[in-house]
Amino acid sequence: MAFSRPAAPSPRPRAIARWLFVCALFVFAMVVVGGITRLTESGLSMTRWEPISGAVPPLNEAQWNAEFAAYQATPEYQKINRGMALAEFKNIFFWEYLHRLIGRTIGLVFALPLLWFWWRRAIPRDYGPRLVALLALGGLQGAVGWWMVASGLVDRPDVSHFRLATHLLCALFIFAGLIWTALDLLWRGRTARLTGFSILALAVLAVQLMLGAFVAGLDAGFSFNSWPLMDGAIFPAGGWNDAMTTLGNLGSNPIVVQFVHRWFAWLAAAMLVVLALRAQRAGVRGPAHAILTLTAAQIALGIAALLSHVEIVLGVAHQAVGSLLLAATVWAAHGLGRRTA
């Protein structure tokens, strides 16, 4: 019978790999919607974390008024959006609600098939703990998301950019883990290993993605909207805040953060190009070509978003291509690690 448990293991690595790619696609969608949520300043519109009951949006005028009243008590409304109409509130509520809904959907799309594969004894040997770890990371990501939102509901009208970066990097780590595990399974369960240069390239890319989150969280993209110079100079006069420590400037001064994000990008691009060339020489051509194309697109989108004063479509595209660039880098690193192994 279809619902009876087999007496012996019957691994289905390719089916599980396809399922993991679908999960990765959902995570990618959540990252994109998260970018829209940030750029439209929608993230603080939902003032409570209700993992179960929060799946149902307001259904009548009384419920909408109650949600709006809760938002009106927040620092963001009091200091920035005072006088906002209910119709405007519904617009920002939509994006935060959609972001959370995708998160809940990912939980179901991952947990239910995982349970089914376990019941059918279809999970290849040694992959069970890794899949459970990915499920646990997904649950942790929900908690990190609320931890981030909570930072903007008490004294400040915005979320902590450090928590925003943690939330984004956690999502991208799950995204990368899903892709890597799926690739392992597609290659007949032969796990690849990260080589030294691949680790370095991924680390540099992670730093650049973190800096991008800092830029978004500090609204640093609005500091200077010219390129390549900032106010006619490589580094603008008065941009360094002497009242802050060096780490404070690097992590919390919007001008310095934008400057570092601009120029660290070239180091990240150089590392990725070298990784792509190594992958090409090793015969891993698909991800090599993807890295080169996406790196060029990402640089162009970053400059365009800056010059446009962070127009939403360009800003979201910049975050989306950054995620795809990470996927291509993981793919190339897996190919190199697999051939080395």
C-alpha positions as CSV (number, residue, x, y, z in Angstrom):
1,M,0.0,0.0,0.0
2,A,1.1,3.6,-0.7
3,F,0.9,4.6,3.0
4,S,2.6,1.5,4.4
5,R,6.2,1.8,5.5
6,P,8.7,-0.2,3.4
7,A,10.5,-3.0,5.2
8,A,13.8,-2.0,3.7
9,P,15.4,1.4,2.8
10,S,14.6,2.6,-0.7
11,P,16.7,5.8,-1.3
12,R,15.4,8.4,-3.8
13,P,18.2,10.9,-4.1
14,R,17.1,12.5,-7.3
15,A,13.5,13.1,-6.0
16,I,14.8,14.6,-2.8
17,A,17.2,16.8,-4.8
18,R,14.3,18.1,-6.9
19,W,12.4,18.9,-3.8
20,L,15.3,20.8,-2.2
21,F,15.6,22.9,-5.4
22,V,11.9,23.8,-5.1
23,C,12.5,24.8,-1.4
24,A,15.5,26.9,-2.5
25,L,13.2,28.6,-5.1
26,F,10.8,29.5,-2.3
27,V,13.7,30.9,-0.2
28,F,14.8,33.0,-3.1
29,A,11.2,34.4,-3.4
30,M,11.3,35.2,0.3
31,V,14.5,37.1,-0.1
32,V,13.1,39.1,-3.0
33,V,9.9,39.9,-1.1
34,G,12.1,40.8,1.9
35,G,13.9,43.3,-0.2
36,I,10.6,44.9,-1.3
37,T,9.5,44.9,2.3
38,R,12.6,46.8,3.4
39,L,12.6,49.3,0.5
40,T,8.9,50.1,1.0
41,E,9.4,50.5,4.8
42,S,6.8,47.8,5.4
43,G,8.6,45.6,7.9
44,L,7.2,47.2,11.1
45,S,3.5,47.2,9.9
46,M,2.8,43.9,11.8
47,T,3.5,44.5,15.5
48,R,3.1,40.9,16.8
49,W,4.7,37.6,16.1
50,E,1.9,35.0,15.9
51,P,3.3,32.0,14.1
52,I,-0.1,30.2,13.8
53,S,-2.9,32.7,14.2
54,G,-0.9,35.3,12.3
55,A,-1.4,33.3,9.1
56,V,-4.9,34.8,8.8
57,P,-4.9,38.5,7.8
58,P,-7.5,41.0,9.0
59,L,-10.9,40.0,7.4
60,N,-13.1,42.9,8.3
61,E,-13.0,46.7,9.1
62,A,-12.9,46.2,12.8
63,Q,-9.8,43.9,12.5
64,W,-8.1,46.3,10.2
65,N,-8.7,49.2,12.6
66,A,-7.3,47.1,15.5
67,E,-4.1,46.3,13.4
68,F,-3.8,50.0,12.5
69,A,-4.2,51.1,16.1
70,A,-1.4,48.8,17.1
71,Y,0.8,50.2,14.4
72,Q,-0.1,53.8,15.4
73,A,1.5,53.1,18.8
74,T,4.9,52.3,17.3
75,P,7.8,54.7,17.0
76,E,7.8,54.5,13.2
77,Y,4.2,55.8,13.0
78,Q,4.8,58.4,15.8
79,K,8.0,59.8,14.3
80,I,7.8,59.2,10.6
81,N,4.3,58.2,9.4
82,R,2.0,60.2,11.6
83,G,-1.2,61.0,9.7
84,M,-0.9,57.9,7.5
85,A,-4.4,56.8,6.2
86,L,-5.7,53.3,6.7
87,A,-5.5,52.6,2.9
88,E,-1.7,53.4,3.0
89,F,-1.3,51.2,6.0
90,K,-2.9,48.3,4.1
91,N,-0.3,48.7,1.4
92,I,2.7,48.3,3.7
93,F,0.9,45.6,5.7
94,F,0.5,43.6,2.5
95,W,4.2,43.2,1.9
96,E,5.1,42.2,5.5
97,Y,2.2,39.8,5.5
98,L,3.3,38.3,2.2
99,H,6.8,38.0,3.5
100,R,5.7,36.1,6.6
101,L,3.3,34.0,4.6
102,I,6.0,32.8,2.3
103,G,8.1,31.9,5.4
104,R,5.2,29.8,6.7
105,T,4.8,28.2,3.3
106,I,8.5,27.2,3.2
107,G,8.0,25.5,6.6
108,L,5.2,23.4,5.2
109,V,6.9,22.8,1.8
110,F,10.0,21.5,3.7
111,A,8.6,19.7,6.7
112,L,5.7,17.7,5.1
113,P,7.8,16.1,2.3
114,L,10.6,15.5,4.7
115,L,8.2,13.5,6.9
116,W,7.0,11.6,3.8
117,F,10.5,10.8,2.6
118,W,11.4,9.6,6.1
119,W,8.3,7.4,6.3
120,R,9.0,5.9,2.9
121,R,12.6,5.3,4.0
122,A,13.7,7.2,0.9
123,I,16.3,9.4,2.5
124,P,19.8,8.2,1.6
125,R,22.1,7.2,4.4
126,D,23.8,10.1,6.3
127,Y,21.5,12.7,4.8
128,G,18.8,12.6,7.6
129,P,20.7,14.7,10.1
130,R,21.6,17.3,7.4
131,L,17.9,17.7,6.4
132,V,16.8,18.0,10.0
133,A,19.4,20.7,10.5
134,L,18.1,22.6,7.6
135,L,14.6,22.4,9.0
136,A,15.9,23.6,12.4
137,L,17.6,26.6,10.7
138,G,14.4,27.5,9.0
139,G,12.6,27.6,12.4
140,L,15.5,29.7,13.8
141,Q,15.2,32.1,10.8
142,G,11.6,32.8,11.9
143,A,12.7,33.7,15.4
144,V,15.6,35.9,13.9
145,G,13.0,37.7,11.8
146,W,10.9,38.6,14.8
147,W,14.1,39.5,16.8
148,M,14.9,41.9,14.0
149,V,11.4,43.4,13.8
150,A,11.2,43.8,17.6
151,S,14.3,46.1,17.5
152,G,12.1,48.7,15.7
153,L,9.0,48.6,17.9
154,V,10.3,50.1,21.2
155,D,12.4,53.2,21.1
156,R,13.6,53.6,17.5
157,P,11.5,54.0,14.2
158,D,13.6,51.5,12.3
159,V,15.0,48.0,12.7
160,S,18.7,47.4,13.7
161,H,20.8,47.1,10.7
162,F,22.9,44.4,12.5
163,R,19.8,42.3,13.0
164,L,18.7,42.9,9.4
165,A,22.1,41.6,8.2
166,T,21.8,38.6,10.5
167,H,18.3,37.9,9.1
168,L,19.4,38.1,5.5
169,L,22.6,36.1,5.9
170,C,20.7,33.4,7.8
171,A,18.3,33.1,4.8
172,L,21.1,33.0,2.3
173,F,23.0,30.4,4.4
174,I,19.8,28.2,4.2
175,F,19.5,28.9,0.5
176,A,23.1,27.8,-0.1
177,G,22.7,24.8,2.1
178,L,19.7,23.6,0.2
179,I,21.5,24.0,-3.1
180,W,24.7,22.3,-1.9
181,T,22.7,19.3,-0.5
182,A,20.7,18.9,-3.6
183,L,23.8,18.9,-5.7
184,D,25.3,16.2,-3.4
185,L,22.3,14.1,-4.0
186,L,22.2,14.6,-7.7
187,W,25.8,13.3,-7.9
188,R,24.7,9.9,-6.6
189,G,25.2,10.9,-3.0
190,R,28.9,11.6,-3.4
191,T,29.4,14.6,-1.2
192,A,31.8,17.3,-2.4
193,R,34.1,19.3,-0.1
194,L,34.8,23.0,-0.1
195,T,38.4,23.7,-1.3
196,G,40.5,26.5,0.1
197,F,39.9,29.1,-2.6
198,S,36.2,28.4,-2.8
199,I,35.9,29.0,1.0
200,L,37.8,32.3,0.5
201,A,35.6,33.4,-2.4
202,L,32.4,32.5,-0.5
203,A,33.6,34.4,2.6
204,V,34.4,37.5,0.6
205,L,31.0,37.3,-1.1
206,A,29.3,36.9,2.3
207,V,31.0,40.0,3.6
208,Q,29.8,42.0,0.6
209,L,26.3,40.7,1.1
210,M,26.5,41.7,4.8
211,L,27.7,45.2,3.7
212,G,24.7,45.4,1.4
213,A,22.4,44.7,4.3
214,F,24.1,47.4,6.3
215,V,23.5,49.8,3.4
216,A,19.8,48.9,3.3
217,G,19.4,49.0,7.1
218,L,21.1,52.4,7.5
219,D,19.5,53.9,4.3
220,A,23.1,54.5,3.3
221,G,22.2,54.3,-0.4
222,F,20.8,57.8,-0.1
223,S,23.9,59.4,1.3
224,F,25.6,60.0,-2.1
225,N,23.9,59.2,-5.4
226,S,26.8,59.8,-7.8
227,W,29.4,57.3,-9.1
228,P,32.3,56.7,-9.0
229,L,33.0,59.8,-6.8
230,M,31.2,60.8,-3.7
231,D,30.6,64.6,-3.6
232,G,33.5,65.0,-6.2
233,A,36.0,62.9,-4.2
234,I,36.8,59.3,-3.7
235,F,35.9,59.7,0.0
236,P,33.8,62.8,0.9
237,A,35.1,65.5,3.2
238,G,33.8,65.1,6.7
239,G,32.6,61.6,6.0
240,W,34.5,60.0,8.8
241,N,32.9,60.6,12.2
242,D,35.7,61.3,14.8
243,A,33.2,60.8,17.6
244,M,32.8,57.2,16.6
245,T,35.4,54.4,16.9
246,T,36.8,52.8,13.8
247,L,34.5,49.8,14.1
248,G,31.6,52.2,14.8
249,N,32.4,54.1,11.5
250,L,32.7,50.9,9.5
251,G,29.5,49.4,10.9
252,S,27.2,52.3,11.6
253,N,28.3,55.4,9.7
254,P,26.1,55.5,6.6
255,I,28.7,57.4,4.5
256,V,31.6,55.0,5.4
257,V,29.4,51.9,4.9
258,Q,28.4,53.1,1.4
259,F,32.0,53.8,0.6
260,V,33.2,50.3,1.8
261,H,30.3,48.6,0.0
262,R,31.2,50.4,-3.2
263,W,34.9,49.5,-3.3
264,F,34.8,46.1,-1.5
265,A,32.6,45.1,-4.4
266,W,35.6,45.1,-6.7
267,L,37.5,42.7,-4.5
268,A,34.5,40.4,-4.4
269,A,34.1,40.6,-8.2
270,A,37.8,39.8,-8.7
271,M,37.6,36.7,-6.4
272,L,34.5,35.5,-8.2
273,V,36.1,35.9,-11.6
274,V,39.1,33.9,-10.5
275,L,36.7,31.2,-9.1
276,A,34.8,31.2,-12.4
277,L,38.1,30.8,-14.4
278,R,39.2,27.9,-12.1
279,A,35.8,26.3,-12.6
280,Q,36.0,26.7,-16.4
281,R,39.4,25.1,-16.5
282,A,38.1,22.2,-14.4
283,G,35.3,21.7,-16.9
284,V,32.6,23.2,-14.6
285,R,31.4,25.5,-17.4
286,G,27.8,26.2,-16.6
287,P,28.3,27.9,-13.2
288,A,31.5,29.6,-14.5
289,H,29.5,31.4,-17.2
290,A,26.7,32.1,-14.7
291,I,29.2,33.8,-12.2
292,L,30.7,36.0,-14.9
293,T,27.3,37.1,-16.3
294,L,25.7,37.7,-12.9
295,T,28.8,39.5,-11.5
296,A,28.6,42.0,-14.4
297,A,24.9,42.4,-14.0
298,Q,25.2,42.9,-10.2
299,I,27.8,45.7,-10.6
300,A,25.6,47.4,-13.2
301,L,22.5,47.1,-11.1
302,G,24.4,48.5,-8.0
303,I,25.5,51.5,-9.9
304,A,22.1,52.0,-11.5
305,A,20.3,51.7,-8.1
306,L,22.7,54.3,-6.6
307,L,22.2,56.8,-9.4
308,S,18.4,56.4,-9.3
309,H,18.3,57.3,-5.6
310,V,17.5,53.6,-4.9
311,E,14.5,53.2,-7.1
312,I,12.6,50.2,-5.8
313,V,12.7,48.0,-8.9
314,L,16.5,48.4,-9.3
315,G,17.1,47.9,-5.5
316,V,15.1,44.7,-5.5
317,A,16.8,43.5,-8.7
318,H,20.2,44.2,-7.1
319,Q,19.2,41.9,-4.1
320,A,17.8,39.2,-6.3
321,V,20.8,39.0,-8.6
322,G,23.0,39.0,-5.5
323,S,21.2,35.9,-4.3
324,L,21.5,34.2,-7.7
325,L,25.2,35.1,-7.7
326,L,25.5,33.2,-4.4
327,A,23.7,30.2,-6.0
328,A,26.1,30.2,-8.9
329,T,29.1,30.5,-6.6
330,V,27.9,27.5,-4.5
331,W,27.4,25.6,-7.8
332,A,30.9,26.3,-8.9
333,A,32.4,25.6,-5.5
334,H,30.5,22.3,-5.5
335,G,31.8,21.4,-8.9
336,L,35.4,22.1,-7.9
337,G,35.1,20.2,-4.6
338,R,33.5,17.3,-6.4
339,R,36.2,16.9,-8.9
340,T,38.9,17.4,-6.3
341,A,37.3,14.7,-4.1
